[in-house]
Amino acid sequence: MSDLIKVGITHGDVNGVGYEILLKTFSDARILELFHPIVYGSSKSASYHRKVLNSDTPNFHIISKVEESHEGKINLVNCIKEEIKIELGSASTESGGAAYTALDVACQDLANGKIDVLVTLPINKDSIQNDRFQFPGHTEFLEERFAVNREKALMIMATETMRVALATTHVPLSEVSSKLSKELIMEKLKTLDYTLKRDFRVENPRIAVLGLNPHAGENGLLGKEENEIIAPAVKEAQDQWILCAGPFPADGFFGSGRFKEFDAILAMYHDQGLIPFKTLAMDSGVNYTAGLPIVRTSPDHGTAYDIAGKNMASDESFRQAIYMGIDVFRNRQAYDEARKNPLKKMFFDRGKDDEKLDLTQEEEM
């Protein structure tokens, strides 16, 4: 029996660069040796993009369900049977509906264990909105769908050398301060610490926490959130043996290169973390959804309407998203297996070293 991981890939917005980077990635057939791909999309849309781009990528293996897929082929579950009007570079309700349908079918298969990893190609967050998708993005939708035990998703932008997590994600800047609390930051730090250990196999992760205000508030002169919320959360996390430090002024932290000293960074809001991240790692960065029982990655860019259909899009971020998804899935398996049947903890009172430890007695809970 093959041990190739089944990676489900949703086609995203058909008016963007999703199919272009998909076709470019699979133009090198050697990638099929690494995993078993299942694309959720539209055969007609795939054909359209192939013609526009004059792609020589091998033909898709068109199927109606995962069970019909084969290793060594680019399997495409044809979720959308009807013709989709493709308007390259433009948002449309039709393309948004097709993006949601593919995502919905893939999530059903992920929940049922038919695929191991989910990689999502970019969507238009406005056009995908409907009665069943009323979220600001993939992260929030997946949290609603898969948080069976009230888990909270954590958005992490990652490369091999840099990881930036967000305390708040897709919220207006004017609402960030009101969303922050000591409890929220503690929750994010715990999730980030555990994710680094389990998903990225970092033994003793070091986490930097950024401030919210210019110069991290300048001791209250430029804002009180650092003194009243962020610093107390960092102190409490340290008391719980999480190796974290901060709050650091965001501009100097990145400008001086201090980010290289830490395994991950917790930013307070979207652009605070993503602007420096994408400046340093735009082509190789990956959007990883941590904190959930499923593994999901995505390229760190959007639909790129401005270059759609022009054969200009880089597939590097998408390929890295696939590789990271595979690595995280295997890391979780190894981490969980190593802790599957731990020995009972035995406690010995050194003050009574004349007593023998009775290993035949059950430990009281």
Contacts in CASP RR format, 6 or more apart in sequence:
PFRMAT RR
TARGET T0000
AUTHOR 0000-0000-0000
METHOD contacts of the structure
MODEL  1
MSDLIKVGITHGDVNGVGYEILLKTFSDARILELFHPIVYGSSKSASYHR
KVLNSDTPNFHIISKVEESHEGKINLVNCIKEEIKIELGSASTESGGAAY
TALDVACQDLANGKIDVLVTLPINKDSIQNDRFQFPGHTEFLEERFAVNR
EKALMIMATETMRVALATTHVPLSEVSSKLSKELIMEKLKTLDYTLKRDF
RVENPRIAVLGLNPHAGENGLLGKEENEIIAPAVKEAQDQWILCAGPFPA
DGFFGSGRFKEFDAILAMYHDQGLIPFKTLAMDSGVNYTAGLPIVRTSPD
HGTAYDIAGKNMASDESFRQAIYMGIDVFRNRQAYDEARKNPLKKMFFDR
GKDDEKLDLTQEEEM
2 36 0 8 1.000
2 71 0 8 1.000
4 34 0 8 1.000
4 35 0 8 1.000
4 36 0 8 1.000
4 71 0 8 1.000
5 35 0 8 1.000
5 36 0 8 1.000
5 116 0 8 1.000
5 117 0 8 1.000
5 326 0 8 1.000
5 329 0 8 1.000
5 330 0 8 1.000
6 35 0 8 1.000
6 36 0 8 1.000
6 38 0 8 1.000
6 66 0 8 1.000
6 69 0 8 1.000
6 114 0 8 1.000
6 115 0 8 1.000
6 116 0 8 1.000
6 117 0 8 1.000
7 35 0 8 1.000
7 36 0 8 1.000
7 37 0 8 1.000
7 38 0 8 1.000
7 115 0 8 1.000
7 116 0 8 1.000
7 117 0 8 1.000
7 118 0 8 1.000
7 119 0 8 1.000
7 322 0 8 1.000
7 325 0 8 1.000
7 326 0 8 1.000
8 37 0 8 1.000
8 38 0 8 1.000
8 39 0 8 1.000
8 40 0 8 1.000
8 106 0 8 1.000
8 109 0 8 1.000
8 110 0 8 1.000
8 115 0 8 1.000
8 117 0 8 1.000
8 118 0 8 1.000
8 119 0 8 1.000
9 22 0 8 1.000
9 37 0 8 1.000
9 38 0 8 1.000
9 39 0 8 1.000
9 40 0 8 1.000
9 106 0 8 1.000
9 119 0 8 1.000
9 120 0 8 1.000
9 121 0 8 1.000
9 322 0 8 1.000
10 40 0 8 1.000
10 41 0 8 1.000
10 99 0 8 1.000
10 102 0 8 1.000
10 103 0 8 1.000
10 106 0 8 1.000
10 118 0 8 1.000
10 119 0 8 1.000
10 120 0 8 1.000
10 121 0 8 1.000
11 18 0 8 1.000
11 19 0 8 1.000
11 22 0 8 1.000
11 39 0 8 1.000
11 40 0 8 1.000
11 41 0 8 1.000
11 42 0 8 1.000
11 45 0 8 1.000
11 46 0 8 1.000
11 98 0 8 1.000
11 99 0 8 1.000
11 102 0 8 1.000
11 121 0 8 1.000
12 18 0 8 1.000
12 98 0 8 1.000
12 99 0 8 1.000
12 102 0 8 1.000
12 103 0 8 1.000
12 120 0 8 1.000
12 121 0 8 1.000
12 122 0 8 1.000
12 123 0 8 1.000
12 303 0 8 1.000
13 91 0 8 1.000
13 95 0 8 1.000
13 96 0 8 1.000
13 99 0 8 1.000
13 121 0 8 1.000
13 122 0 8 1.000
13 123 0 8 1.000
13 124 0 8 1.000
13 127 0 8 1.000
13 128 0 8 1.000
13 303 0 8 1.000
14 42 0 8 1.000
14 45 0 8 1.000
14 49 0 8 1.000
14 84 0 8 1.000
14 86 0 8 1.000
14 95 0 8 1.000
14 98 0 8 1.000
14 99 0 8 1.000
15 86 0 8 1.000
15 87 0 8 1.000
15 88 0 8 1.000
15 89 0 8 1.000
15 90 0 8 1.000
15 91 0 8 1.000
15 92 0 8 1.000
15 95 0 8 1.000
15 124 0 8 1.000
15 303 0 8 1.000
15 305 0 8 1.000
15 308 0 8 1.000
16 88 0 8 1.000
16 89 0 8 1.000
16 122 0 8 1.000
16 303 0 8 1.000
16 304 0 8 1.000
16 305 0 8 1.000
16 308 0 8 1.000
16 309 0 8 1.000
17 122 0 8 1.000
17 302 0 8 1.000
17 303 0 8 1.000
17 304 0 8 1.000
17 307 0 8 1.000
17 308 0 8 1.000
17 309 0 8 1.000
17 313 0 8 1.000
18 121 0 8 1.000
18 122 0 8 1.000
18 303 0 8 1.000
18 313 0 8 1.000
18 318 0 8 1.000
19 45 0 8 1.000
19 46 0 8 1.000
19 49 0 8 1.000
19 50 0 8 1.000
20 49 0 8 1.000
20 53 0 8 1.000
20 308 0 8 1.000
20 309 0 8 1.000
20 311 0 8 1.000
20 313 0 8 1.000
20 315 0 8 1.000
21 121 0 8 1.000
21 299 0 8 1.000
21 313 0 8 1.000
21 314 0 8 1.000
21 315 0 8 1.000
21 317 0 8 1.000
21 318 0 8 1.000
22 39 0 8 1.000
22 121 0 8 1.000
22 315 0 8 1.000
22 318 0 8 1.000
23 46 0 8 1.000
23 49 0 8 1.000
23 50 0 8 1.000
23 53 0 8 1.000
23 55 0 8 1.000
23 57 0 8 1.000
24 55 0 8 1.000
24 57 0 8 1.000
24 313 0 8 1.000
24 315 0 8 1.000
25 31 0 8 1.000
25 315 0 8 1.000
25 318 0 8 1.000
25 319 0 8 1.000
25 322 0 8 1.000
26 32 0 8 1.000
26 37 0 8 1.000
26 57 0 8 1.000
26 58 0 8 1.000
26 74 0 8 1.000
27 55 0 8 1.000
27 56 0 8 1.000
27 57 0 8 1.000
29 58 0 8 1.000
31 319 0 8 1.000
31 322 0 8 1.000
32 71 0 8 1.000
32 72 0 8 1.000
32 73 0 8 1.000
32 74 0 8 1.000
33 72 0 8 1.000
34 322 0 8 1.000
34 323 0 8 1.000
34 326 0 8 1.000
35 322 0 8 1.000
35 326 0 8 1.000
36 69 0 8 1.000
36 71 0 8 1.000
36 72 0 8 1.000
36 75 0 8 1.000
37 74 0 8 1.000
37 75 0 8 1.000
38 66 0 8 1.000
38 69 0 8 1.000
38 75 0 8 1.000
38 77 0 8 1.000
38 106 0 8 1.000
38 109 0 8 1.000
38 115 0 8 1.000
39 46 0 8 1.000
39 60 0 8 1.000
39 74 0 8 1.000
39 75 0 8 1.000
39 76 0 8 1.000
39 77 0 8 1.000
40 76 0 8 1.000
40 77 0 8 1.000
40 79 0 8 1.000
40 102 0 8 1.000
40 103 0 8 1.000
40 105 0 8 1.000
40 106 0 8 1.000
41 76 0 8 1.000
41 77 0 8 1.000
41 78 0 8 1.000
41 79 0 8 1.000
41 80 0 8 1.000
41 98 0 8 1.000
41 102 0 8 1.000
42 78 0 8 1.000
42 79 0 8 1.000
42 80 0 8 1.000
42 84 0 8 1.000
42 98 0 8 1.000
42 102 0 8 1.000
43 60 0 8 1.000
43 62 0 8 1.000
43 76 0 8 1.000
43 78 0 8 1.000
44 80 0 8 1.000
44 83 0 8 1.000
44 84 0 8 1.000
45 80 0 8 1.000
45 84 0 8 1.000
45 86 0 8 1.000
45 98 0 8 1.000
46 60 0 8 1.000
46 76 0 8 1.000
48 86 0 8 1.000
49 55 0 8 1.000
49 86 0 8 1.000
49 309 0 8 1.000
50 57 0 8 1.000
52 88 0 8 1.000
52 309 0 8 1.000
53 309 0 8 1.000
53 311 0 8 1.000
57 74 0 8 1.000
58 74 0 8 1.000
59 74 0 8 1.000
60 74 0 8 1.000
60 75 0 8 1.000
60 76 0 8 1.000
61 69 0 8 1.000
61 70 0 8 1.000
61 73 0 8 1.000
61 74 0 8 1.000
61 75 0 8 1.000
61 76 0 8 1.000
62 76 0 8 1.000
62 78 0 8 1.000
63 69 0 8 1.000
63 75 0 8 1.000
63 76 0 8 1.000
63 77 0 8 1.000
63 78 0 8 1.000
64 77 0 8 1.000
64 78 0 8 1.000
65 77 0 8 1.000
66 75 0 8 1.000
66 77 0 8 1.000
66 109 0 8 1.000
66 114 0 8 1.000
66 115 0 8 1.000
67 114 0 8 1.000
68 75 0 8 1.000
69 75 0 8 1.000
69 77 0 8 1.000
77 105 0 8 1.000
79 98 0 8 1.000
79 101 0 8 1.000
79 102 0 8 1.000
79 105 0 8 1.000
80 98 0 8 1.000
80 101 0 8 1.000
80 102 0 8 1.000
84 94 0 8 1.000
84 95 0 8 1.000
84 98 0 8 1.000
85 92 0 8 1.000
85 94 0 8 1.000
86 95 0 8 1.000
87 95 0 8 1.000
88 305 0 8 1.000
88 308 0 8 1.000
88 309 0 8 1.000
89 303 0 8 1.000
89 305 0 8 1.000
89 306 0 8 1.000
89 308 0 8 1.000
89 309 0 8 1.000
90 305 0 8 1.000
91 124 0 8 1.000
91 126 0 8 1.000
91 127 0 8 1.000
91 305 0 8 1.000
92 127 0 8 1.000
93 127 0 8 1.000
95 124 0 8 1.000
95 127 0 8 1.000
96 123 0 8 1.000
96 124 0 8 1.000
96 127 0 8 1.000
96 128 0 8 1.000
97 127 0 8 1.000
97 128 0 8 1.000
97 130 0 8 1.000
99 123 0 8 1.000
99 124 0 8 1.000
99 127 0 8 1.000
99 128 0 8 1.000
100 128 0 8 1.000
100 130 0 8 1.000
100 132 0 8 1.000
100 133 0 8 1.000
103 120 0 8 1.000
103 123 0 8 1.000
103 133 0 8 1.000
103 138 0 8 1.000
103 141 0 8 1.000
104 132 0 8 1.000
106 115 0 8 1.000
106 118 0 8 1.000
107 118 0 8 1.000
107 142 0 8 1.000
107 145 0 8 1.000
107 146 0 8 1.000
109 115 0 8 1.000
110 118 0 8 1.000
110 146 0 8 1.000
110 294 0 8 1.000
111 145 0 8 1.000
111 146 0 8 1.000
111 294 0 8 1.000
116 295 0 8 1.000
116 329 0 8 1.000
117 295 0 8 1.000
117 296 0 8 1.000
117 297 0 8 1.000
117 325 0 8 1.000
117 326 0 8 1.000
117 328 0 8 1.000
117 329 0 8 1.000
118 294 0 8 1.000
118 295 0 8 1.000
118 296 0 8 1.000
118 297 0 8 1.000
119 296 0 8 1.000
119 297 0 8 1.000
119 298 0 8 1.000
119 318 0 8 1.000
119 321 0 8 1.000
119 322 0 8 1.000
119 325 0 8 1.000
120 138 0 8 1.000
120 296 0 8 1.000
120 297 0 8 1.000
120 298 0 8 1.000
121 298 0 8 1.000
121 299 0 8 1.000
121 318 0 8 1.000
122 298 0 8 1.000
122 299 0 8 1.000
122 301 0 8 1.000
122 302 0 8 1.000
122 303 0 8 1.000
122 304 0 8 1.000
123 137 0 8 1.000
123 138 0 8 1.000
123 303 0 8 1.000
124 303 0 8 1.000
125 136 0 8 1.000
125 137 0 8 1.000
125 170 0 8 1.000
133 141 0 8 1.000
135 141 0 8 1.000
135 144 0 8 1.000
136 169 0 8 1.000
136 170 0 8 1.000
136 171 0 8 1.000
137 170 0 8 1.000
138 287 0 8 1.000
138 289 0 8 1.000
138 296 0 8 1.000
138 298 0 8 1.000
139 153 0 8 1.000
139 155 0 8 1.000
139 169 0 8 1.000
139 170 0 8 1.000
139 289 0 8 1.000
140 153 0 8 1.000
140 169 0 8 1.000
140 170 0 8 1.000
142 153 0 8 1.000
142 289 0 8 1.000
142 292 0 8 1.000
142 294 0 8 1.000
142 296 0 8 1.000
143 151 0 8 1.000
143 152 0 8 1.000
143 153 0 8 1.000
143 292 0 8 1.000
146 292 0 8 1.000
146 293 0 8 1.000
146 294 0 8 1.000
147 153 0 8 1.000
147 292 0 8 1.000
148 293 0 8 1.000
151 291 0 8 1.000
151 292 0 8 1.000
151 293 0 8 1.000
152 187 0 8 1.000
152 191 0 8 1.000
152 291 0 8 1.000
153 289 0 8 1.000
153 290 0 8 1.000
153 291 0 8 1.000
153 292 0 8 1.000
154 165 0 8 1.000
154 166 0 8 1.000
154 188 0 8 1.000
154 191 0 8 1.000
154 192 0 8 1.000
154 195 0 8 1.000
154 289 0 8 1.000
154 290 0 8 1.000
154 291 0 8 1.000
155 165 0 8 1.000
155 166 0 8 1.000
155 169 0 8 1.000
155 287 0 8 1.000
155 288 0 8 1.000
155 289 0 8 1.000
155 290 0 8 1.000
156 163 0 8 1.000
156 164 0 8 1.000
156 165 0 8 1.000
156 166 0 8 1.000
156 192 0 8 1.000
156 195 0 8 1.000
156 264 0 8 1.000
156 287 0 8 1.000
156 288 0 8 1.000
156 289 0 8 1.000
156 290 0 8 1.000
157 163 0 8 1.000
157 164 0 8 1.000
157 165 0 8 1.000
157 273 0 8 1.000
157 274 0 8 1.000
157 277 0 8 1.000
157 278 0 8 1.000
157 281 0 8 1.000
157 285 0 8 1.000
157 286 0 8 1.000
157 287 0 8 1.000
157 288 0 8 1.000
157 300 0 8 1.000
158 164 0 8 1.000
158 200 0 8 1.000
158 285 0 8 1.000
158 286 0 8 1.000
158 288 0 8 1.000
158 324 0 8 1.000
159 281 0 8 1.000
159 284 0 8 1.000
159 285 0 8 1.000
159 286 0 8 1.000
159 320 0 8 1.000
161 260 0 8 1.000
162 259 0 8 1.000
162 265 0 8 1.000
162 277 0 8 1.000
162 280 0 8 1.000
162 281 0 8 1.000
163 196 0 8 1.000
163 200 0 8 1.000
163 263 0 8 1.000
163 264 0 8 1.000
163 265 0 8 1.000
164 264 0 8 1.000
164 265 0 8 1.000
164 267 0 8 1.000
164 273 0 8 1.000
164 274 0 8 1.000
164 276 0 8 1.000
164 277 0 8 1.000
165 188 0 8 1.000
165 192 0 8 1.000
165 264 0 8 1.000
165 265 0 8 1.000
165 266 0 8 1.000
165 267 0 8 1.000
165 290 0 8 1.000
166 266 0 8 1.000
166 267 0 8 1.000
166 268 0 8 1.000
166 269 0 8 1.000
166 270 0 8 1.000
166 273 0 8 1.000
166 274 0 8 1.000
167 180 0 8 1.000
167 184 0 8 1.000
167 185 0 8 1.000
167 188 0 8 1.000
167 266 0 8 1.000
167 267 0 8 1.000
167 268 0 8 1.000
167 269 0 8 1.000
168 176 0 8 1.000
168 179 0 8 1.000
168 180 0 8 1.000
168 184 0 8 1.000
168 268 0 8 1.000
168 269 0 8 1.000
168 270 0 8 1.000
169 270 0 8 1.000
170 270 0 8 1.000
171 179 0 8 1.000
171 269 0 8 1.000
171 270 0 8 1.000
173 269 0 8 1.000
173 271 0 8 1.000
176 212 0 8 1.000
176 268 0 8 1.000
176 269 0 8 1.000
177 212 0 8 1.000
177 225 0 8 1.000
180 212 0 8 1.000
180 225 0 8 1.000
180 229 0 8 1.000
180 230 0 8 1.000
180 268 0 8 1.000
181 229 0 8 1.000
182 229 0 8 1.000
182 232 0 8 1.000
182 233 0 8 1.000
182 236 0 8 1.000
185 209 0 8 1.000
185 229 0 8 1.000
185 230 0 8 1.000
185 233 0 8 1.000
185 234 0 8 1.000
185 266 0 8 1.000
186 233 0 8 1.000
186 236 0 8 1.000
186 237 0 8 1.000
188 266 0 8 1.000
189 207 0 8 1.000
189 209 0 8 1.000
189 233 0 8 1.000
189 234 0 8 1.000
189 237 0 8 1.000
189 242 0 8 1.000
189 244 0 8 1.000
189 266 0 8 1.000
190 237 0 8 1.000
190 240 0 8 1.000
190 242 0 8 1.000
191 290 0 8 1.000
191 291 0 8 1.000
192 205 0 8 1.000
192 207 0 8 1.000
192 264 0 8 1.000
192 266 0 8 1.000
192 290 0 8 1.000
193 205 0 8 1.000
193 207 0 8 1.000
193 237 0 8 1.000
193 242 0 8 1.000
193 243 0 8 1.000
193 244 0 8 1.000
194 291 0 8 1.000
195 290 0 8 1.000
195 291 0 8 1.000
196 202 0 8 1.000
196 205 0 8 1.000
196 207 0 8 1.000
196 263 0 8 1.000
196 264 0 8 1.000
197 203 0 8 1.000
197 205 0 8 1.000
197 335 0 8 1.000
198 331 0 8 1.000
198 332 0 8 1.000
198 335 0 8 1.000
198 336 0 8 1.000
199 288 0 8 1.000
199 290 0 8 1.000
199 295 0 8 1.000
199 328 0 8 1.000
199 331 0 8 1.000
199 332 0 8 1.000
199 335 0 8 1.000
200 263 0 8 1.000
200 328 0 8 1.000
200 331 0 8 1.000
201 331 0 8 1.000
201 334 0 8 1.000
201 335 0 8 1.000
202 263 0 8 1.000
204 243 0 8 1.000
205 243 0 8 1.000
205 263 0 8 1.000
205 264 0 8 1.000
206 243 0 8 1.000
206 244 0 8 1.000
206 245 0 8 1.000
206 261 0 8 1.000
206 262 0 8 1.000
206 263 0 8 1.000
206 264 0 8 1.000
207 242 0 8 1.000
207 243 0 8 1.000
207 244 0 8 1.000
207 245 0 8 1.000
207 262 0 8 1.000
207 263 0 8 1.000
207 264 0 8 1.000
207 265 0 8 1.000
207 266 0 8 1.000
208 244 0 8 1.000
208 245 0 8 1.000
208 246 0 8 1.000
208 248 0 8 1.000
208 253 0 8 1.000
208 258 0 8 1.000
208 259 0 8 1.000
208 261 0 8 1.000
208 262 0 8 1.000
208 264 0 8 1.000
208 265 0 8 1.000
208 266 0 8 1.000
209 230 0 8 1.000
209 233 0 8 1.000
209 234 0 8 1.000
209 244 0 8 1.000
209 245 0 8 1.000
209 246 0 8 1.000
209 247 0 8 1.000
209 248 0 8 1.000
209 265 0 8 1.000
209 266 0 8 1.000
210 216 0 8 1.000
210 246 0 8 1.000
210 247 0 8 1.000
210 248 0 8 1.000
210 249 0 8 1.000
210 250 0 8 1.000
210 253 0 8 1.000
210 265 0 8 1.000
210 266 0 8 1.000
210 267 0 8 1.000
210 268 0 8 1.000
210 272 0 8 1.000
210 273 0 8 1.000
211 217 0 8 1.000
211 225 0 8 1.000
211 226 0 8 1.000
211 230 0 8 1.000
211 246 0 8 1.000
211 247 0 8 1.000
211 248 0 8 1.000
211 249 0 8 1.000
211 250 0 8 1.000
211 268 0 8 1.000
212 223 0 8 1.000
212 225 0 8 1.000
212 226 0 8 1.000
212 230 0 8 1.000
212 247 0 8 1.000
212 268 0 8 1.000
212 269 0 8 1.000
213 222 0 8 1.000
213 223 0 8 1.000
213 225 0 8 1.000
213 226 0 8 1.000
214 222 0 8 1.000
214 249 0 8 1.000
214 251 0 8 1.000
215 222 0 8 1.000
215 249 0 8 1.000
216 226 0 8 1.000
216 246 0 8 1.000
216 247 0 8 1.000
216 248 0 8 1.000
216 249 0 8 1.000
216 250 0 8 1.000
217 223 0 8 1.000
217 224 0 8 1.000
217 225 0 8 1.000
217 226 0 8 1.000
217 227 0 8 1.000
219 227 0 8 1.000
220 226 0 8 1.000
220 227 0 8 1.000
226 247 0 8 1.000
230 246 0 8 1.000
230 247 0 8 1.000
230 268 0 8 1.000
231 246 0 8 1.000
231 247 0 8 1.000
234 244 0 8 1.000
234 245 0 8 1.000
234 246 0 8 1.000
234 247 0 8 1.000
237 244 0 8 1.000
238 244 0 8 1.000
244 266 0 8 1.000
245 262 0 8 1.000
248 258 0 8 1.000
250 267 0 8 1.000
250 272 0 8 1.000
250 273 0 8 1.000
250 276 0 8 1.000
252 258 0 8 1.000
253 259 0 8 1.000
253 265 0 8 1.000
254 276 0 8 1.000
255 276 0 8 1.000
259 265 0 8 1.000
259 276 0 8 1.000
265 273 0 8 1.000
267 273 0 8 1.000
267 274 0 8 1.000
277 285 0 8 1.000
277 300 0 8 1.000
278 285 0 8 1.000
278 300 0 8 1.000
278 301 0 8 1.000
281 300 0 8 1.000
282 300 0 8 1.000
282 301 0 8 1.000
282 317 0 8 1.000
283 314 0 8 1.000
283 316 0 8 1.000
283 317 0 8 1.000
284 316 0 8 1.000
284 317 0 8 1.000
284 320 0 8 1.000
285 299 0 8 1.000
285 300 0 8 1.000
285 317 0 8 1.000
285 320 0 8 1.000
285 321 0 8 1.000
286 297 0 8 1.000
286 298 0 8 1.000
286 299 0 8 1.000
286 300 0 8 1.000
286 317 0 8 1.000
286 320 0 8 1.000
286 321 0 8 1.000
286 324 0 8 1.000
287 297 0 8 1.000
287 298 0 8 1.000
287 299 0 8 1.000
287 300 0 8 1.000
287 321 0 8 1.000
288 296 0 8 1.000
288 297 0 8 1.000
288 324 0 8 1.000
288 325 0 8 1.000
288 328 0 8 1.000
289 296 0 8 1.000
289 297 0 8 1.000
295 325 0 8 1.000
295 328 0 8 1.000
295 329 0 8 1.000
295 332 0 8 1.000
297 321 0 8 1.000
297 322 0 8 1.000
297 324 0 8 1.000
297 325 0 8 1.000
297 328 0 8 1.000
298 321 0 8 1.000
299 317 0 8 1.000
299 318 0 8 1.000
299 320 0 8 1.000
299 321 0 8 1.000
300 317 0 8 1.000
301 317 0 8 1.000
304 313 0 8 1.000
307 313 0 8 1.000
344 363 0 8 1.000
345 363 0 8 1.000
346 357 0 8 1.000
346 359 0 8 1.000
346 363 0 8 1.000
348 357 0 8 1.000
349 355 0 8 1.000
END
